[in-house]
Amino acid sequence: MFKPHDRGLAISSHLCICLLSYLQAVQAFVMAPKGPHNNGPRVQALTLHSKGFKPDEIKADTSLSKSTIYDLQKRALSRGYDPSKDRKILIAYVEDAPKVSRPKKCTLEVEEVVIETISKNLTTRELST
């Protein structure tokens, strides 16, 4: 039999275990690797939209928001998709655009010289201070 103070201890330890498992689940979700988006649901959403399904029905099947569905349609049309002529959906219609990065400051020749210098025998190189 639990005494009142024992019961409080048991409840609080159970609560701690629940909180700990919740925090571990949140941490696993937050720390999940971020990668490129999957094109499968995008193609599926575009196919369903071209077949006349409503955005709410598409959202239920693909978990994409209404605005994303409309953006996909707009992007595909701007990239050459025309369902009245050809119903094939190419990956190029739905994939992300390449990310623009900062241009390199060093030329290819300078980069080769640096790699050659670093690749030399360690005994012939010295650190400058």
ZIWOZI-V67864 format. One record per residue. RES is the residue in three letters. PHI is phi in radians with two decimals (999 if undefined). Layout:
BEGIN
res phi
RES PHI
RES PHI
END
This chain:
BEGIN
res phi
MET 999
PHE -1.50
LYS -1.53
PRO -0.91
HIS -1.27
ASP -1.20
ARG -1.13
GLY -1.07
LEU -1.16
ALA -1.16
ILE -1.17
SER -1.19
SER -1.22
HIS -1.11
LEU -1.11
CYS -1.10
ILE -1.12
CYS -1.12
LEU -1.11
LEU -1.10
SER -1.15
TYR -1.12
LEU -1.14
GLN -1.14
ALA -1.15
VAL -1.13
GLN -1.09
ALA -1.10
PHE -1.21
VAL -1.19
MET -1.53
ALA -1.07
PRO -1.12
LYS -1.65
GLY -2.29
PRO -1.12
HIS -1.24
ASN -1.38
ASN -1.45
GLY -1.02
PRO -1.09
ARG -1.16
VAL -1.12
GLN -1.07
ALA -1.11
LEU -1.16
THR -1.12
LEU -1.10
HIS -1.13
SER -1.24
LYS -1.47
GLY 1.74
PHE -1.22
LYS -1.42
PRO -0.98
ASP -1.13
GLU -1.20
ILE -1.15
LYS -1.06
ALA -1.13
ASP -1.46
THR -1.95
SER 1.14
LEU -1.60
SER -1.27
LYS -1.06
SER -1.13
THR -1.15
ILE -1.10
TYR -1.17
ASP -1.12
LEU -1.06
GLN -1.07
LYS -1.12
ARG -1.14
ALA -1.11
LEU -1.13
SER -1.24
ARG -1.70
GLY 1.88
TYR -1.32
ASP -2.40
PRO -1.12
SER -1.31
LYS -1.70
ASP -2.53
ARG -1.54
LYS -1.15
ILE -1.95
LEU -1.49
ILE -1.06
ALA -1.07
TYR -1.28
VAL -2.04
GLU -1.27
ASP -1.17
ALA -1.25
PRO -1.09
LYS -1.33
VAL -1.52
SER -2.00
ARG -1.17
PRO -1.19
LYS -1.22
LYS -1.56
CYS -1.71
THR -1.43
LEU -1.10
GLU -1.13
VAL -1.11
GLU -1.09
GLU -1.13
VAL -1.12
VAL -1.12
ILE -1.12
GLU -1.13
THR -1.14
ILE -1.21
SER -1.36
LYS -1.12
ASN -1.03
LEU -1.11
THR -1.29
THR -1.58
ARG -1.71
GLU -2.28
LEU -1.41
SER -1.66
THR -1.96
END
